[in-house]
């Protein structure tokens, strides 16, 4: 198929469909074509990749897709994001804040968390990505070592999200809570849970998470 001849709206739809089907080569090719058309990485993420993964996430929650299919879609997205990452992070703008981010202990899901980290970097933050299965001590050590103002925690599973409360309590015990803006997100998390564990904010998606972090820095919330 000659991607150059496809109208943009159809190209977005093709990218989403191929992502849903876990077709990495096709998703990468469509991403390359959108870049050739001089679309911004932010537009490509929002209209193609994130939109496609939102559908994958919904169908996973509804039992239409299962873990193997989700992993294939995630692999396809990672391949496409590799094309966008240099364009998102290249900037001469000085870093205006530091974010420590990680998936909490017991959870090994990182697609959404990595997307948030990448977009944070693109927005001018220094991001310390701790990966998956991160315990409270590792979070606290990173906050201290990097003098970070913001902590982002992610959880996909309902069984791991309560560990976020453990981390918030550890921040209190170590005298770091008042200095740290705590953001939580992930498929299992919602605004009510964030409020219940006394987090400062809930980010339902990567774009919202970036906006919240910028707001926190601007208003010096808990900084």
VENJOJO-V929278 format. One line per field, one symbol per residue. phi: phi as a letter, one per 40 degrees, with the letter a starting at -180 (. if undefined). burial: 1 if it has 16 or more other C-alpha atoms within 10 Angstrom, else 0. A space follows every 10 residues. Layout:
phi=???
burial=???
//
This chain:
phi=.cccccddcc cdccdccccd cgcccccccc cccccccgcc dccccccbcc dccccdcccc ccgcbbddcc cccccccdcc cdccddcccc accccbabbc baccdgbbcb cccccccccc ccchccbbcc gbfcccccdc ccdccbfccb bbbbaccccb cccdcccccc ccccgbccbb ccbbahdcca cccdcccgcc abbcaccccc cccccccccf cfb
burial=0000000000 1101111111 1111011101 1111100000 1001101111 1110011000 0000000011 0111111101 1001100110 0000001111 1111111111 1111111111 1111111111 0111110011 0110000111 1111111001 1111101111 1000011011 1111111010 0011001011 1110111011 0111011000 110
//
